[in-house]
Amino acid sequence: MSNNEEYEQTQDDLDNHANQLNDNNDAYWQSRGEEERPDDWEDR
């Protein structure tokens, strides 16, 4: 893929990105090195 080609994101890509920005989602914590959302996530 050259620099001029735009990567077309799938809905799964977009969902994953949104989940990684949502601290109520396991993917958020997994992308930050945790196995899952911690029990005390609201206090962090």
Phi and psi restraints in degrees (range 20) as a CNS / XPLOR table:
assign (resid 1 and name C) (resid 2 and name N)
       (resid 2 and name CA) (resid 2 and name C) 1.0 -83.6 20.0 2
assign (resid 2 and name N) (resid 2 and name CA)
       (resid 2 and name C) (resid 3 and name N) 1.0 168.5 20.0 2
assign (resid 2 and name C) (resid 3 and name N)
       (resid 3 and name CA) (resid 3 and name C) 1.0 -64.0 20.0 2
assign (resid 3 and name N) (resid 3 and name CA)
       (resid 3 and name C) (resid 4 and name N) 1.0 -22.7 20.0 2
assign (resid 3 and name C) (resid 4 and name N)
       (resid 4 and name CA) (resid 4 and name C) 1.0 -83.6 20.0 2
assign (resid 4 and name N) (resid 4 and name CA)
       (resid 4 and name C) (resid 5 and name N) 1.0 -15.9 20.0 2
assign (resid 4 and name C) (resid 5 and name N)
       (resid 5 and name CA) (resid 5 and name C) 1.0 -83.1 20.0 2
assign (resid 5 and name N) (resid 5 and name CA)
       (resid 5 and name C) (resid 6 and name N) 1.0 135.6 20.0 2
assign (resid 5 and name C) (resid 6 and name N)
       (resid 6 and name CA) (resid 6 and name C) 1.0 -94.1 20.0 2
assign (resid 6 and name N) (resid 6 and name CA)
       (resid 6 and name C) (resid 7 and name N) 1.0 134.2 20.0 2
assign (resid 6 and name C) (resid 7 and name N)
       (resid 7 and name CA) (resid 7 and name C) 1.0 -78.5 20.0 2
assign (resid 7 and name N) (resid 7 and name CA)
       (resid 7 and name C) (resid 8 and name N) 1.0 124.6 20.0 2
assign (resid 7 and name C) (resid 8 and name N)
       (resid 8 and name CA) (resid 8 and name C) 1.0 -90.5 20.0 2
assign (resid 8 and name N) (resid 8 and name CA)
       (resid 8 and name C) (resid 9 and name N) 1.0 117.3 20.0 2
assign (resid 8 and name C) (resid 9 and name N)
       (resid 9 and name CA) (resid 9 and name C) 1.0 -81.8 20.0 2
assign (resid 9 and name N) (resid 9 and name CA)
       (resid 9 and name C) (resid 10 and name N) 1.0 140.6 20.0 2
assign (resid 9 and name C) (resid 10 and name N)
       (resid 10 and name CA) (resid 10 and name C) 1.0 -85.3 20.0 2
assign (resid 10 and name N) (resid 10 and name CA)
       (resid 10 and name C) (resid 11 and name N) 1.0 169.5 20.0 2
assign (resid 10 and name C) (resid 11 and name N)
       (resid 11 and name CA) (resid 11 and name C) 1.0 -61.8 20.0 2
assign (resid 11 and name N) (resid 11 and name CA)
       (resid 11 and name C) (resid 12 and name N) 1.0 -35.7 20.0 2
assign (resid 11 and name C) (resid 12 and name N)
       (resid 12 and name CA) (resid 12 and name C) 1.0 -62.3 20.0 2
assign (resid 12 and name N) (resid 12 and name CA)
       (resid 12 and name C) (resid 13 and name N) 1.0 -40.6 20.0 2
assign (resid 12 and name C) (resid 13 and name N)
       (resid 13 and name CA) (resid 13 and name C) 1.0 -61.0 20.0 2
assign (resid 13 and name N) (resid 13 and name CA)
       (resid 13 and name C) (resid 14 and name N) 1.0 -45.4 20.0 2
assign (resid 13 and name C) (resid 14 and name N)
       (resid 14 and name CA) (resid 14 and name C) 1.0 -66.1 20.0 2
assign (resid 14 and name N) (resid 14 and name CA)
       (resid 14 and name C) (resid 15 and name N) 1.0 -40.8 20.0 2
assign (resid 14 and name C) (resid 15 and name N)
       (resid 15 and name CA) (resid 15 and name C) 1.0 -63.9 20.0 2
assign (resid 15 and name N) (resid 15 and name CA)
       (resid 15 and name C) (resid 16 and name N) 1.0 -42.7 20.0 2
assign (resid 15 and name C) (resid 16 and name N)
       (resid 16 and name CA) (resid 16 and name C) 1.0 -62.7 20.0 2
assign (resid 16 and name N) (resid 16 and name CA)
       (resid 16 and name C) (resid 17 and name N) 1.0 -43.1 20.0 2
assign (resid 16 and name C) (resid 17 and name N)
       (resid 17 and name CA) (resid 17 and name C) 1.0 -61.1 20.0 2
assign (resid 17 and name N) (resid 17 and name CA)
       (resid 17 and name C) (resid 18 and name N) 1.0 -45.7 20.0 2
assign (resid 17 and name C) (resid 18 and name N)
       (resid 18 and name CA) (resid 18 and name C) 1.0 -63.2 20.0 2
assign (resid 18 and name N) (resid 18 and name CA)
       (resid 18 and name C) (resid 19 and name N) 1.0 -42.4 20.0 2
assign (resid 18 and name C) (resid 19 and name N)
       (resid 19 and name CA) (resid 19 and name C) 1.0 -62.9 20.0 2
assign (resid 19 and name N) (resid 19 and name CA)
       (resid 19 and name C) (resid 20 and name N) 1.0 -36.4 20.0 2
assign (resid 19 and name C) (resid 20 and name N)
       (resid 20 and name CA) (resid 20 and name C) 1.0 -71.6 20.0 2
assign (resid 20 and name N) (resid 20 and name CA)
       (resid 20 and name C) (resid 21 and name N) 1.0 -14.3 20.0 2
assign (resid 20 and name C) (resid 21 and name N)
       (resid 21 and name CA) (resid 21 and name C) 1.0 -100.0 20.0 2
assign (resid 21 and name N) (resid 21 and name CA)
       (resid 21 and name C) (resid 22 and name N) 1.0 -1.7 20.0 2
assign (resid 21 and name C) (resid 22 and name N)
       (resid 22 and name CA) (resid 22 and name C) 1.0 -105.9 20.0 2
assign (resid 22 and name N) (resid 22 and name CA)
       (resid 22 and name C) (resid 23 and name N) 1.0 108.0 20.0 2
assign (resid 22 and name C) (resid 23 and name N)
       (resid 23 and name CA) (resid 23 and name C) 1.0 -69.9 20.0 2
assign (resid 23 and name N) (resid 23 and name CA)
       (resid 23 and name C) (resid 24 and name N) 1.0 -2.0 20.0 2
assign (resid 23 and name C) (resid 24 and name N)
       (resid 24 and name CA) (resid 24 and name C) 1.0 -93.4 20.0 2
assign (resid 24 and name N) (resid 24 and name CA)
       (resid 24 and name C) (resid 25 and name N) 1.0 6.5 20.0 2
assign (resid 24 and name C) (resid 25 and name N)
       (resid 25 and name CA) (resid 25 and name C) 1.0 -118.9 20.0 2
assign (resid 25 and name N) (resid 25 and name CA)
       (resid 25 and name C) (resid 26 and name N) 1.0 140.0 20.0 2
assign (resid 25 and name C) (resid 26 and name N)
       (resid 26 and name CA) (resid 26 and name C) 1.0 -56.5 20.0 2
assign (resid 26 and name N) (resid 26 and name CA)
       (resid 26 and name C) (resid 27 and name N) 1.0 -35.4 20.0 2
assign (resid 26 and name C) (resid 27 and name N)
       (resid 27 and name CA) (resid 27 and name C) 1.0 -61.7 20.0 2
assign (resid 27 and name N) (resid 27 and name CA)
       (resid 27 and name C) (resid 28 and name N) 1.0 -32.7 20.0 2
assign (resid 27 and name C) (resid 28 and name N)
       (resid 28 and name CA) (resid 28 and name C) 1.0 -59.7 20.0 2
assign (resid 28 and name N) (resid 28 and name CA)
       (resid 28 and name C) (resid 29 and name N) 1.0 -48.8 20.0 2
assign (resid 28 and name C) (resid 29 and name N)
       (resid 29 and name CA) (resid 29 and name C) 1.0 -73.4 20.0 2
assign (resid 29 and name N) (resid 29 and name CA)
       (resid 29 and name C) (resid 30 and name N) 1.0 -36.5 20.0 2
assign (resid 29 and name C) (resid 30 and name N)
       (resid 30 and name CA) (resid 30 and name C) 1.0 -64.9 20.0 2
assign (resid 30 and name N) (resid 30 and name CA)
       (resid 30 and name C) (resid 31 and name N) 1.0 -35.8 20.0 2
assign (resid 30 and name C) (resid 31 and name N)
       (resid 31 and name CA) (resid 31 and name C) 1.0 -72.5 20.0 2
assign (resid 31 and name N) (resid 31 and name CA)
       (resid 31 and name C) (resid 32 and name N) 1.0 -9.6 20.0 2
assign (resid 31 and name C) (resid 32 and name N)
       (resid 32 and name CA) (resid 32 and name C) 1.0 -112.4 20.0 2
assign (resid 32 and name N) (resid 32 and name CA)
       (resid 32 and name C) (resid 33 and name N) 1.0 18.9 20.0 2
assign (resid 32 and name C) (resid 33 and name N)
       (resid 33 and name CA) (resid 33 and name C) 1.0 90.9 20.0 2
assign (resid 33 and name N) (resid 33 and name CA)
       (resid 33 and name C) (resid 34 and name N) 1.0 2.8 20.0 2
assign (resid 33 and name C) (resid 34 and name N)
       (resid 34 and name CA) (resid 34 and name C) 1.0 -92.5 20.0 2
assign (resid 34 and name N) (resid 34 and name CA)
       (resid 34 and name C) (resid 35 and name N) 1.0 157.9 20.0 2
assign (resid 34 and name C) (resid 35 and name N)
       (resid 35 and name CA) (resid 35 and name C) 1.0 -75.1 20.0 2
assign (resid 35 and name N) (resid 35 and name CA)
       (resid 35 and name C) (resid 36 and name N) 1.0 -35.5 20.0 2
assign (resid 35 and name C) (resid 36 and name N)
       (resid 36 and name CA) (resid 36 and name C) 1.0 -160.1 20.0 2
assign (resid 36 and name N) (resid 36 and name CA)
       (resid 36 and name C) (resid 37 and name N) 1.0 -179.6 20.0 2
assign (resid 36 and name C) (resid 37 and name N)
       (resid 37 and name CA) (resid 37 and name C) 1.0 -65.7 20.0 2
assign (resid 37 and name N) (resid 37 and name CA)
       (resid 37 and name C) (resid 38 and name N) 1.0 124.5 20.0 2
assign (resid 37 and name C) (resid 38 and name N)
       (resid 38 and name CA) (resid 38 and name C) 1.0 -68.9 20.0 2
assign (resid 38 and name N) (resid 38 and name CA)
       (resid 38 and name C) (resid 39 and name N) 1.0 155.6 20.0 2
assign (resid 38 and name C) (resid 39 and name N)
       (resid 39 and name CA) (resid 39 and name C) 1.0 -62.1 20.0 2
assign (resid 39 and name N) (resid 39 and name CA)
       (resid 39 and name C) (resid 40 and name N) 1.0 -31.4 20.0 2
assign (resid 39 and name C) (resid 40 and name N)
       (resid 40 and name CA) (resid 40 and name C) 1.0 -97.8 20.0 2
assign (resid 40 and name N) (resid 40 and name CA)
       (resid 40 and name C) (resid 41 and name N) 1.0 27.4 20.0 2
assign (resid 40 and name C) (resid 41 and name N)
       (resid 41 and name CA) (resid 41 and name C) 1.0 -59.1 20.0 2
assign (resid 41 and name N) (resid 41 and name CA)
       (resid 41 and name C) (resid 42 and name N) 1.0 -31.3 20.0 2
assign (resid 41 and name C) (resid 42 and name N)
       (resid 42 and name CA) (resid 42 and name C) 1.0 -71.6 20.0 2
assign (resid 42 and name N) (resid 42 and name CA)
       (resid 42 and name C) (resid 43 and name N) 1.0 -22.7 20.0 2
assign (resid 42 and name C) (resid 43 and name N)
       (resid 43 and name CA) (resid 43 and name C) 1.0 -88.1 20.0 2
assign (resid 43 and name N) (resid 43 and name CA)
       (resid 43 and name C) (resid 44 and name N) 1.0 -10.0 20.0 2
